[in-house]
Amino acid sequence: MNTHPADTAQPEEPPLPPGPLPTHVRGISMEQQSAQEEWEAVEDIQSVLLGRSAGPVPLISFNEALQFFQTTDLSECRKKIQATVRRQGLTALLHFLFGPPRLQQQLQGERDLALAIAQCGLDNNQAVHMRILQTIYKKLTCSRLGCPRYGAHWEELGFQGADPGTDLRGTGMLGLMQMLYFVMDSQMLPLALEIFRLSQHETQNFPFCIMSVNITRLVLQALREECLSRECNRRQQVIAVLNDLYAAAFLQLYRVWKSQHKTIADSGFLLKELEFSTKKNPKQLLKSLETYVSRSLVSTADGIQQASSLSISSGRAGEEINFMGICDLQVELEGEARLV
């Protein structure tokens, strides 16, 4: 599990060479060359339809997106934030005496940044906002091509309608930022794809993106109620803790949903239970995510070793090996998962 809000940055797609090279130099057949030219033509047509300059829109990493918000004027958004829940009378006294510790002063700026991002709406005129949206679409669908700003394709990803911006109330751009973290972090991507696959199930389907926004909302509530202060103080981070708790909560929801054969009719109850867990047992959720990541890394290492052995033996036998793509990775469930 990452201890920083950083994810694994995806390199931008390399620029095309200035002119076509001879086939014998490029090492491809005439058929491959023709197919490549057709593919590039499709991307050019799509660029025109989307109203942007020719060439594919590059993916954006979580770090790059975060840096944008760190350097952008969010003064109007900061005016709207409520850093902590206001308590009065006996409730305030009990919270002071027996509640969690306060967030350390040096971390309050990072907390306020997260809350300000949550007050920031999706802006069509901000290129970074659009790149975040396109990156989420491409990574979830495993597609090289982007998509129009509006359309039914967003409903297929689990938004309520043709405009994702209308579903971000209460979480703002932080809702999209946490989705971006989920799909751009190399350790989280297999989990994100497996949850997305479950969301498309014939009977257990649910709106993936709406569920994601709801989990971000729960994480924000836990932050405002100072339920995460102890963990943030320990790690000297805020946004990284928010991202890890988001992923941990989604993992918990996924395990219960899949193992107990839940349906959309159970979503309200499960989110209520998840709200309790994020506020009362965030440490337990984070520990569960850490265990999952550790075991996934071991499984991945074992898989690579086995694939290497198979490659060597099959190479000697002259056999062809088909490797599993990232969109085919599965998440293992261990025993019966329960919300605490």
DAZIVEN-V633937 format. One record per helix or strand. SS is the DSSP state (H for helix, E for strand). FROM is the first residue (numbers start at 0). LEN is the number of residues. If there is no record, write none. Layout:
# DAZIVEN-V633937
ss=SS from=FROM len=LEN
ss=SS from=FROM len=LEN
This chain:
# DAZIVEN-V633937
ss=H from=22 len=4
ss=H from=29 len=20
ss=H from=61 len=10
ss=H from=74 len=4
ss=H from=88 len=10
ss=H from=104 len=14
ss=H from=126 len=15
ss=H from=152 len=5
ss=H from=163 len=4
ss=H from=171 len=13
ss=H from=185 len=14
ss=H from=207 len=17
ss=H from=228 len=7
ss=H from=238 len=21
ss=H from=263 len=17
ss=H from=281 len=36
ss=H from=325 len=3
